[in-house]
Amino acid sequence: AYNFCAGPATLPEQVLLQARDEMLDWRGTGMSVMEMSHRSDEFVEIAETAEQDVRDLAGISDDYAVLFMQGGASSQFATVPLNLLGNSASADYVNTGIWSEKAIAEARRYGDVNVVASSAGCGFTTVPDQTGWKTRADAAYLHYTPNETIGGLEFDFVPDSGKVPLVADMSSSMLSCPVDVSKFGLIYAGAQKNIGPSGLVVVIVRKDLLGKAHVKIPTMMNYQVMADNASMFNTPATYSWYLTGLVFKWLKDQGGVSAIGELNARKAKKLYHFIDTNPLYSNPIDPRFRSRMNVPFILADEALNSAFLKGADERQLLNLKGHRSVGGMRASIYNAMPEAGVDALIFYMAEFAKERG
Ligand code: PLP
């Protein structure tokens, strides 16, 4: 089966097989990782190895803390402003879709949020040209969403935020291609797309941004506290952390982010090419900003939607139904989706178009 779910998403088969093999007895300890104390030498090794591996993969220097937090990416929509707004109490946000909007709405509960640019007017089909962004030099940070998972819109550039720290919700793009982490003040990513199981959220924060949290911030949300306690202020999501570590090792085995980035580009290119050349299918996004991870498409005749999905299910091409707010179809093709999965999808789409289009 090929699972095109946007998240929780397909995990590498090797990772699942290894987790299965180690499920009852992790390396002769007689315990499942799920049963280990987070303070045990064994788990601390698992945790530290995962952190080192993601540092290696993403090229994260010691200037940054890497945190393994809980509550998914949505909890970061509040955690970011509560930690970073500081005295300025104002922040800039770019609005390119549903996830940007959610981040903006939550940040507005804590401070003065300025939307510097928005592509809402055109239905989020493009990224607003940075020359027109109304950024403020005194903003505490500039937030954007490099890949809008629902709309299928992806930045092909890293915004220039000047001296203002750049904050990115990389939930659906982290580790999918090389990124220069040094351009960012903070990156967060819910794990359930390219990293591991849902609930866990990886936060990469420049250390000079720590220690500015709101006095009433819940302790569990305080990046400084998390950093000081190696993300173990409370009992962390140990099993998710372990699985994430397995995904990082797998990614290293694939040749790291450069190699997976090339593969991802190839997968996306062939799927978009097929969509663009077959009259039954279309994708509304400005070609320059089409997501490499989430490929929404609509059928020219919507009455065919359920037949399309039924046929896909029969061929074990799973979870192709588009997000409820957008409709149509969406194929999420994250790191763990093999090229053969994309080929199988294209084969089916062509067959369906020939018979029913
Ligand atoms: N941000 C983006 C870009 C997402 O794609 C998602 C989830 O799909 C979220 C935030 C929310 O993540 P979570 O459900 O882990 O809170």
Boltz pocket constraint, residues with backbone or C-beta under 6 A from the ligand:
constraints:
  - pocket:
      binder: B
      contacts: [[A, 6], [A, 7], [A, 71], [A, 72], [A, 73], [A, 74], [A, 75], [A, 99], [A, 145], [A, 147], [A, 148], [A, 149], [A, 150], [A, 169], [A, 170], [A, 171], [A, 172], [A, 190], [A, 191], [A, 198], [A, 199], [A, 200]]
      max_distance: 6.0
